[in-house]
């Protein structure tokens, strides 16, 4: 198996976290790894962190070795870039695109994406960049995708959270919630449970409003949109409950009442997930034609290096 790792913003923690993770894990599996990023940066970090990976310049899949590095850009990056610089942001996008293109060509079996900084990418001129999930979905031509974050606490208790909407301003969330995208999130969450080999695939659905709308008294999105989506999913044979008040749903999900949760918006789902599983949390893009995951943290410019 070949796993690609796009190194994210080179002024953030992505490159060093990737090398440390490989140093800890790469000798205990049968995978081969392609680091997609700046070769000089990788070699400097390998020496500085004493990871002893000694990544080889990638020349083809038939070459012997475990860890390789490839930079699709013609030139190496300057070693003293400022955090979040335009050059760093543009490189991160180029490395991300390269990883996806190799997956689509079946040159890689999976892609792990290190963190990028959306603000820096937009500031560098990519005003259409919403997030890596959306970027990869567009590149792959995949219209039926969803973001799932999953992780466990130190006692092995899991949360798995799929999102009906992703990177949407709070003021626009309600307008972006449709029966179709709630149904899609339910479907993909249930399929994810099956893909993970879980004994069941019970999915619980958050309401949008406090107390799941109180029967329409505190907002009507539950009655108009979410309930019909849940009913449609049940008619298709899926094990789904809701909409339920999010303030209690996550407590019960954490105690094993369901296998996955569908949240209506980004922070509704990711705040509880990161509260209990920040150290182990993984972002998994459901519905892509290839496996893509990433850590659940950002570039952390303040502690890079």
C-alpha positions as CSV (number, residue, x, y, z in Angstrom):
1,X,0.0,0.0,0.0
2,X,1.2,3.5,-0.9
3,X,0.1,6.3,1.4
4,X,0.6,9.9,0.4
5,X,1.1,12.7,2.9
6,X,0.7,16.3,1.7
7,X,2.8,18.3,4.2
8,X,0.4,21.3,4.6
9,X,1.6,24.8,5.3
10,X,5.4,24.5,5.6
11,X,5.5,27.3,8.2
12,X,3.1,25.3,10.5
13,X,3.5,22.1,12.4
14,X,2.4,19.8,9.6
15,X,5.8,18.7,8.3
16,X,7.3,18.0,11.7
17,X,4.2,16.1,12.9
18,X,4.3,14.0,9.8
19,X,7.9,13.1,10.2
20,X,7.4,12.3,13.9
21,X,4.4,10.1,13.2
22,X,6.3,8.2,10.5
23,X,9.3,7.7,12.8
24,X,6.9,6.2,15.4
25,X,4.8,4.1,13.0
26,X,6.4,3.5,9.7
27,X,8.6,0.6,10.8
28,X,5.7,-1.3,12.2
29,X,3.6,-1.7,9.1
30,X,3.9,-2.7,5.5
31,X,2.9,0.6,3.9
32,X,5.2,2.8,1.8
33,X,4.9,6.5,2.2
34,X,5.3,9.5,-0.2
35,X,5.8,12.8,1.5
36,X,4.5,15.5,-0.9
37,X,6.3,18.7,-0.1
38,X,9.6,20.5,-0.1
39,X,12.6,18.1,-0.2
40,X,15.0,20.5,1.5
41,X,12.6,21.2,4.3
42,X,12.0,17.5,4.8
43,X,15.7,16.7,5.0
44,X,16.4,19.6,7.4
45,X,13.6,18.4,9.7
46,X,14.7,14.8,9.5
47,X,18.1,15.8,10.7
48,X,16.9,18.3,13.3
49,X,14.3,15.9,14.8
50,X,16.7,12.9,14.5
51,X,13.9,10.8,13.0
52,X,16.4,8.7,11.0
53,X,13.9,8.3,8.2
54,X,16.3,9.5,5.5
55,X,13.5,10.0,2.9
56,X,14.6,9.2,-0.6
57,X,13.9,11.3,-3.6
58,X,10.9,9.7,-5.4
59,X,11.7,8.4,-8.8
60,X,9.1,5.6,-9.2
61,X,7.1,3.0,-7.2
62,X,9.5,0.2,-8.2
63,X,12.4,1.7,-6.2
64,X,13.3,0.0,-2.9
65,X,12.6,2.0,0.3
66,X,9.8,2.9,2.7
67,X,9.7,6.7,2.9
68,X,10.1,9.0,-0.2
69,X,9.7,12.7,-0.8
70,X,8.5,14.5,-3.9
71,X,8.0,18.2,-4.6
72,X,5.8,19.0,-7.6
73,X,7.1,22.6,-7.5
74,X,10.1,23.5,-9.7
75,X,12.1,25.2,-6.9
76,X,12.8,24.7,-3.2
77,X,11.2,27.1,-0.7
78,X,13.2,29.7,1.1
79,X,14.2,28.4,4.6
80,X,13.1,31.5,6.4
81,X,9.5,32.0,5.4
82,X,7.2,34.0,7.7
83,X,4.4,32.1,9.3
84,X,1.4,32.0,7.0
85,X,3.3,33.7,4.1
86,X,1.7,33.6,0.6
87,X,4.5,31.5,-0.7
88,X,3.9,28.9,2.0
89,X,0.1,28.9,1.4
90,X,0.5,28.5,-2.3
91,X,2.9,25.6,-1.9
92,X,0.5,23.9,0.5
93,X,-2.3,24.0,-2.0
94,X,0.0,22.7,-4.8
95,X,1.0,19.7,-2.6
96,X,-2.6,19.0,-1.7
97,X,-3.6,19.0,-5.3
98,X,-0.7,16.7,-6.2
99,X,-1.7,14.2,-3.6
100,X,-5.3,14.1,-4.8
101,X,-4.3,13.8,-8.4
102,X,-2.0,10.8,-7.7
103,X,-4.9,9.2,-5.7
104,X,-7.3,9.7,-8.7
105,X,-4.7,8.1,-11.0
106,X,-4.4,5.2,-8.5
107,X,-0.8,5.9,-8.0
108,X,-1.5,6.3,-4.2
109,X,-4.0,4.2,-2.2
110,X,-4.8,6.9,0.4
111,X,-4.0,10.5,1.2
112,X,-3.2,12.0,4.6
113,X,-3.3,15.8,4.5
114,X,-1.4,17.9,7.0
115,X,-3.0,21.2,8.1
116,X,-3.3,24.3,5.9
117,X,-4.3,27.8,6.9
118,X,-7.4,29.0,5.1
119,X,-6.8,32.6,5.9
120,X,-3.3,32.5,4.5
121,X,-4.5,30.7,1.3
122,X,-7.3,33.2,0.7
123,X,-4.8,36.1,1.4
124,X,-2.5,34.5,-1.2
125,X,-5.2,35.0,-3.8
126,X,-7.3,31.7,-3.6
127,X,-10.6,33.4,-2.7
128,X,-12.5,30.2,-3.7
129,X,-10.7,28.1,-1.1
130,X,-13.2,27.0,1.7
131,X,-11.3,24.1,3.1
132,X,-9.4,20.9,2.2
133,X,-12.6,18.8,2.2
134,X,-14.3,21.1,-0.3
135,X,-11.1,21.5,-2.4
136,X,-10.7,17.7,-2.7
137,X,-14.3,17.1,-3.4
138,X,-14.3,19.6,-6.3
139,X,-11.0,18.2,-7.6
140,X,-12.4,14.7,-7.6
141,X,-15.8,15.7,-9.0
142,X,-17.4,14.1,-6.0
143,X,-20.7,15.8,-5.2
144,X,-21.8,13.4,-2.4
145,X,-19.2,13.9,0.3
146,X,-19.3,14.7,4.0
147,X,-16.8,15.5,6.7
148,X,-16.6,13.1,9.6
149,X,-14.3,13.5,12.6
150,X,-13.8,10.6,14.9
151,X,-11.6,9.9,17.9
152,X,-11.5,8.2,21.3
153,X,-10.6,9.3,24.8
154,X,-8.0,7.6,27.1
155,X,-10.6,5.0,28.1
156,X,-11.3,3.9,24.5
157,X,-14.7,5.7,24.3
158,X,-15.4,6.8,20.7
159,X,-17.2,9.7,19.2
160,X,-17.9,9.8,15.4
161,X,-19.4,13.0,14.1
162,X,-20.5,13.7,10.5
163,X,-21.5,17.2,9.5
164,X,-24.5,18.2,7.4
165,X,-22.8,21.5,6.6
166,X,-19.1,22.2,6.8
167,X,-17.3,25.6,6.7
168,X,-20.4,27.9,6.7
169,X,-20.8,31.1,8.7
170,X,-23.2,30.7,11.6
171,X,-25.4,33.4,10.1
172,X,-25.9,31.2,7.0
173,X,-26.1,27.8,8.5
174,X,-29.9,27.5,8.5
175,X,-30.1,28.4,4.9
176,X,-27.6,25.7,4.0
177,X,-29.4,22.9,5.8
178,X,-31.6,20.9,3.3
179,X,-33.3,17.6,3.4
180,X,-30.9,16.3,0.8
181,X,-27.7,17.2,2.6
182,X,-29.1,15.9,6.0
183,X,-30.0,12.6,4.2
184,X,-26.6,12.4,2.6
185,X,-24.8,12.9,5.9
186,X,-27.0,10.1,7.5
187,X,-26.3,7.8,4.6
188,X,-22.5,8.4,4.6
189,X,-22.3,8.1,8.4
190,X,-24.1,4.8,8.4
191,X,-21.8,3.5,5.6
192,X,-18.8,4.7,7.5
193,X,-19.9,2.6,10.5
194,X,-20.1,-0.4,8.2
195,X,-16.7,0.3,6.6
196,X,-15.2,0.4,10.1
197,X,-16.7,-3.1,10.8
198,X,-18.8,-1.9,13.7
199,X,-21.5,-4.4,15.0
200,X,-24.2,-1.9,14.3
201,X,-24.7,1.4,12.4
202,X,-27.0,3.4,14.6
203,X,-26.9,7.1,13.7
204,X,-28.3,9.9,15.9
205,X,-29.3,13.2,14.4
206,X,-28.9,16.6,16.1
207,X,-31.5,19.3,15.9
208,X,-30.4,22.7,14.8
209,X,-32.1,24.8,17.4
210,X,-32.1,24.6,21.3
211,X,-34.1,21.6,22.5
212,X,-34.4,20.5,18.9
213,X,-36.9,23.3,18.3
214,X,-39.4,22.4,21.0
215,X,-41.9,21.2,18.4
216,X,-41.5,24.3,16.3
217,X,-41.6,26.8,19.1
218,X,-37.9,27.7,18.9
219,X,-37.3,27.4,15.1
220,X,-39.0,25.1,12.6
221,X,-36.0,23.5,10.8
222,X,-36.5,20.3,12.7
223,X,-40.1,19.9,11.6
224,X,-39.6,21.1,8.0
225,X,-36.3,19.6,7.1
226,X,-34.6,17.3,9.6
227,X,-37.5,15.1,10.6
228,X,-38.4,14.4,6.9
229,X,-34.8,13.5,6.2
230,X,-34.7,11.1,9.2
231,X,-38.0,9.5,8.1
232,X,-36.7,9.0,4.6
233,X,-33.5,7.4,6.0
234,X,-35.6,5.0,8.1
235,X,-37.7,4.1,5.1
236,X,-34.5,3.0,3.4
237,X,-33.8,0.7,6.3
238,X,-31.2,2.8,8.2
239,X,-31.0,2.7,12.0
240,X,-31.4,6.4,12.7
241,X,-33.0,8.4,15.5
242,X,-33.7,12.1,15.9
243,X,-33.7,15.0,15.6
244,X,-32.5,15.2,19.2
245,X,-31.4,18.1,21.4
246,X,-27.6,18.3,20.8
247,X,-27.0,19.3,24.4
248,X,-27.9,15.8,25.6
249,X,-27.3,13.8,22.5
250,X,-23.5,14.0,22.7
251,X,-23.6,12.8,26.3
252,X,-25.5,9.7,25.4
253,X,-23.5,9.1,22.2
254,X,-20.3,9.2,24.3
255,X,-21.8,6.5,26.5
256,X,-22.5,4.3,23.5
257,X,-26.1,4.9,22.8
258,X,-25.3,5.3,19.1
259,X,-22.3,4.7,16.7
260,X,-22.3,8.0,14.9
261,X,-23.8,11.5,15.2
262,X,-24.9,13.8,12.4
263,X,-24.4,17.4,13.5
264,X,-26.0,20.3,11.7
265,X,-23.0,22.6,11.7
266,X,-19.2,22.7,12.2
267,X,-18.8,23.7,15.9
268,X,-22.0,21.9,17.0
269,X,-20.2,18.6,16.1
270,X,-16.5,19.4,16.5
271,X,-16.5,21.1,19.9
272,X,-17.6,18.0,21.8
273,X,-15.5,15.8,19.6
274,X,-12.3,17.8,20.3
275,X,-13.2,18.1,24.0
276,X,-12.9,14.3,24.5
277,X,-10.6,13.3,21.6
278,X,-8.3,16.1,20.7
279,X,-5.2,14.0,20.9
280,X,-6.6,11.1,18.8
281,X,-9.1,12.9,16.5
282,X,-9.0,12.2,12.8
283,X,-10.8,14.0,10.0
284,X,-12.1,11.5,7.4
285,X,-13.7,12.7,4.1
286,X,-16.6,10.4,3.4
287,X,-17.7,9.9,-0.2
288,X,-14.4,10.6,-2.0
289,X,-13.2,8.0,-4.6
290,X,-10.1,7.5,-2.4
291,X,-9.3,7.4,1.3
292,X,-8.5,10.8,2.7
293,X,-7.8,11.6,6.4
294,X,-6.1,14.3,8.3
295,X,-5.4,15.3,11.9
296,X,-8.1,17.4,13.6
297,X,-5.8,20.3,14.5
298,X,-4.6,23.3,12.6
299,X,-1.2,24.8,11.6
300,X,-0.4,26.1,15.1
301,X,2.0,28.7,13.8
302,X,2.7,29.8,17.4
303,X,4.4,26.5,18.3
304,X,5.8,25.4,15.0
305,X,9.5,24.4,15.4
